[in-house]
Amino acid sequence: MNTTQLPGQDDLLLLYVPVMIWTFLLVVYFFFLGRKFTFGNWTASNPNPYCDETLGLPKGTFRGVLTITIMFVAILLEVFTLRNPEYEKHTEKFLTAFQMVLAFYFGSQVMSTLTKAETKKTEAIVNAAENPSGNTEVVCDENK
């Protein structure tokens, strides 16, 4: 019987154990979140305020967990390829895709911030044009 092993095959266990632990923690986390929010004791007089969100959870919960999970996997793969360089070509595409997602996310956040700043400037110009007497009240609302 030929029992040839791939280089670093024992280290594959170092990949699977953290992923299984992370998966278990996510299942427990979503169980308790679902129990509290999705399947909570909501009534007609006390409805779930998050019923329109993903899985009836607070806004951003699912997206945040998904982002942290992808980052966890990317870091895990990077550490694994540092220990076993021969696996680098197998993880290269995932890590490139992860970098593209990060670039897109932060790029869109910058554009969103710039757009909000331009909207505030435009509103100030319109208010000044509509009220030429100069008695314009400037209100700073950071949630806008």
N, C-alpha and C positions, 0 to 999 in steps of 0.2 A: 504494500500500500504506500503510495507516494503522498507524503504529507508536506508538500511545499507550502510555505507561508509567504504571503506578501510582506514586503518590508513594512514594519509598523503595524501589523495586524493586531498585535496585542494592545496597541494604543487606540484602536477603534473602540475598545471598551470605554476609554476615556471620553469618547464622543457620546456614546449611547447612554451612559449612566446620568450625566447632567441633563440630557434631553428628556429622559424618562422622569427624572425628578422634577424638572420644569413643567412637563406635561401634567404630572400629578398635582403640582401646586396650582396650575391654571384651572384644572377641573375643580379642585376644592374652592378656589377663589370664585369662579363663576357659579358654583353651586350656592354659596352663601349670598352672592350678589343677586342671583336669580330668586332665591328664597325671599330676600328682603324687598327687591324692587319689582321683578317681573311677576312673581306669584305671591306678592304680599297681600295683606288683608285690606285691599282697596274696595271702597264702596262708591255708590253714586254721589254721595255727599263728600267723600274724601277720595277723589280719583288719583291714580298714579300720575304725578306731574311729568313723568318721562315716558308716557305711553307712546308718543310719536317717535321716540329715539330707538336706536338699534337695540333689540331684545328688551326694550322697556327699561334700560339702564341709564344712568345719568350721562349727559352729553360728553362725548370724548372718551368714555371708559373703554369701549371696545377698541377704538382706534389707538388709544394709548397702550393697551395690552398687546395689540398686534405689533406696534412699533417696537416695544421693549423686547418682544419675542424675536423679531427679525434681527434686532441688534444683538441679542444674546447669542443667536445662532451664528451670526457673522463673527463675533468675537471668539466663539468656540471654534469655528472653522479656522480662523486665523491662528489661534494658539496651536491647533492641531497641525496645521501646515508648517508652523515654525519648528515643531518637533519632528515632523516627517515631510521634508521638502519634496519627496517623490509624489506626494498627493496634491501638490500645488496646482497642477493642470486640471485636476478634477474639481477643485473648489474655485478656480479662477473666475468662471462665468458667474457663479452666485455672488461672489464678492464684487465683481464689476457691476452687476445689476443692483446690488445694495448701495454702492457708491452713486449710481445714477439716481436711485430713489432719494437718497439724501440730498443730492444736488437739486433735484426737482423740488423737494419739500422746502428747503431753505430759500431757493430762488423764488418760489411762489409766496413765501412769507414776506420776503423783501418787497415784492411787487404789491402785496396786499397793504403793507405799511405805507409804501409810497402813494398808493391810490387813496388811502384814507387821509394822508396829509394833504394831497392835492384837492380832495373834496372839501376839506375844512378851509383851505385857502380860497377856493372858488366860492364857498358859501359866505365867507367874510367879504369878498369883493362884491358879491350880489347884494348883501345887506348894506354895504357902504353906498352902493349905487342907488338902492331904493330909499335910503335915508340920507340925503346929502347934507342935512343940517349938522352931521357929525355926532349926533347923540346915539350912536350905536353902542349897544351893551355887548361886551365880549364875554361869552360864557364858555368856560373850558369844561367840556364833558368828555372824559377819557373813554367812556363806554360807547361813544358814537362812532 
